[in-house]
Structure formats: structure tokens, C-alpha cells
């Protein structure tokens, strides 16, 4: 069974068949929203530590300082750290800079491989998901964005 939850800035779905957790962030977000989102996912009954993650920040604006990055890094290290691919979807240069800065500050200390993408297709390919899953995952992202189930 899939899991889904939403708030003003965050929504997610766990897809057991694809072994994937998809998170979507929108609006102005800080480290508090990122940590709360990951905590919500971790508490979900369908959460599985072996799943890859796809985080869509393409509609988000970051309000994060270097200290905030370190708070997120420390929380991830202590509570949300395992070997996986973590694909990050972005749509603006600012988003790329923020994720790149976080990746630089964590300096390979987290066991997950983090990579930034501007297209869903490239992200799914990197996570070894077949191209046949692209349409389904695109629909899931649209559902998370609109809050409406798409059949």
C-alpha cells in the first residue's frame, strides 16, 4: 500500500513497487520543514530504509544559513542516514546552489549518494528505474503538487 501525506509546504508518497520515496517541497522552506518532512516519512508504516529517495524542490525557495545546513546534516546523519541514491529535482540556479552547498558541507560523510537533476528522466535513470516508470512517477509528482488523485 502506498502512503501519502500533505501540508502547505511538503507532501510525500512511498512507492513500495518502485522501492522509492518521493517528497515534494513548495513555497518558502527552512531547515525545520526539511527535518519535519523527513521525520514524518520515517514514522510512516510503509517507510523502508532500503528505498531510494526523490526530493522535488523545483517549487521551493530556501531560507537556510550555513548553521541551518549543519543542523540538517547532523539530523540526517543521526536519524535518516543509509546507503541509497537521493535524487534532487531543481528548476532554478538558486536551488542548485543550495543543494550543491549542502553536498559540499557534508563532504561525503553521509552514506547516501546525492545528485542534482533538472529532469525527472535523468533522475530515474540514475536510480536505475526503467523508463516505463517515468509516466507513473510523473503522475505521482503531479498529484503531490495539486493534491488531487490522477487516474
Residue pairs with C-beta under 8 A, 6 or more apart in sequence:
1 16
1 46
2 13
2 14
2 15
2 16
2 46
3 12
3 13
3 14
3 44
3 45
3 46
3 47
4 11
4 12
4 13
4 143
4 144
5 11
5 12
5 40
5 44
6 144
6 147
8 26
8 27
9 25
9 26
9 27
9 28
9 29
9 33
9 60
10 23
10 24
10 25
10 26
10 29
10 33
10 36
10 37
10 40
11 23
11 24
11 144
11 145
11 147
12 21
12 22
12 23
12 24
12 37
12 40
12 41
12 144
13 21
13 22
13 140
13 143
13 144
14 20
14 21
14 22
14 41
14 44
14 46
14 47
14 48
14 51
15 21
15 22
15 51
15 137
15 140
16 46
16 48
16 51
18 129
18 133
18 136
18 137
19 48
19 50
19 51
19 52
20 51
20 52
20 53
20 54
20 127
20 129
20 137
21 41
21 47
21 48
21 51
21 52
21 53
21 54
22 53
22 54
22 55
22 56
22 137
22 140
22 141
22 144
23 37
23 41
23 53
23 54
23 55
23 56
24 55
24 56
24 59
24 141
24 144
24 145
25 33
25 34
25 37
25 55
25 56
25 57
25 59
25 60
26 59
26 60
26 145
27 59
27 60
27 61
28 60
28 61
28 63
29 60
29 61
29 62
29 63
30 62
30 63
30 64
30 68
31 64
31 68
31 69
31 71
31 72
34 72
35 71
35 72
35 75
38 75
38 76
38 79
38 80
39 79
41 47
42 79
42 80
49 82
50 82
50 84
51 84
52 84
52 85
52 86
52 87
52 127
53 84
53 85
53 86
53 87
53 112
54 87
54 89
54 123
54 124
54 127
54 137
55 86
55 87
55 88
55 89
56 89
56 141
56 144
57 88
57 89
57 90
57 95
57 99
58 89
58 90
58 91
58 92
58 95
59 91
59 145
60 95
61 94
62 94
62 95
62 98
64 72
64 98
66 105
69 101
69 102
69 105
70 105
72 102
73 102
73 105
73 106
73 109
73 110
76 106
76 110
77 109
77 110
81 110
81 111
81 112
82 111
82 112
83 111
83 112
84 111
84 112
84 113
85 112
85 113
85 115
85 126
85 127
85 128
86 112
86 113
86 114
86 115
87 115
87 117
87 123
87 124
87 126
87 127
88 99
88 114
88 115
88 116
88 117
88 123
89 117
89 118
89 120
89 123
90 96
90 99
90 116
90 117
90 118
91 118
96 116
99 114
99 116
100 116
102 114
103 114
103 116
106 114
115 123
115 126
117 123
117 126
120 134
120 137
120 138
120 141
121 131
121 134
124 131
124 133
124 134
124 137
125 131
129 137
139 150
142 150
143 149
143 150
